[in-house]
Amino acid sequence: MATYPIRNKQTGETKEVVMSIYEWDSWLEENGEQWERYYTPDNAPCLGVEVGEWSDRLMKKHPSFNEVLKKASKAPGAKIKPF
């Protein structure tokens, strides 16, 4: 079962309905004129995706990682470059 946050288009009333995706399709056909999906930052689905450049996030989480890259770049035949 899934939870669908919805808002009444005319009154602005918000609520959540719980039903399967199959039920949702038929419910939306019957009630789509009055209700719409309504997401806020609090109830929006999260995909677990981080935002930003991967190198910036890496340097924030592991500030000494650039030192490791500097040492690795000194190895013979290395193609690694520090940030």
C-alpha positions, 0 to 999 in steps of 0.5 A: 500500500502506498500513501498519496498526499493530495490537495483539494483544488477548490478548497485547498484542503490537504490529506493523505490517502492510503491505497494500492497503485491500482486503486489509485488509478481508478480513484484518480479517474473518479476524483481527478477533477477535485483532487491533485497530488500535493508534495511538500518538502516534508512529504516528497518522496526521497530517492536517496540521491545526494546533490552536488559535485562528487569531488566536493562531497568527498573532500568534505567527508574525508578532508585528508583524501587529497594527501592519499591522492598526492602520494598515489600520483608519485607512483611510477606510471600513475595517472592519478591527479589530486583535486 
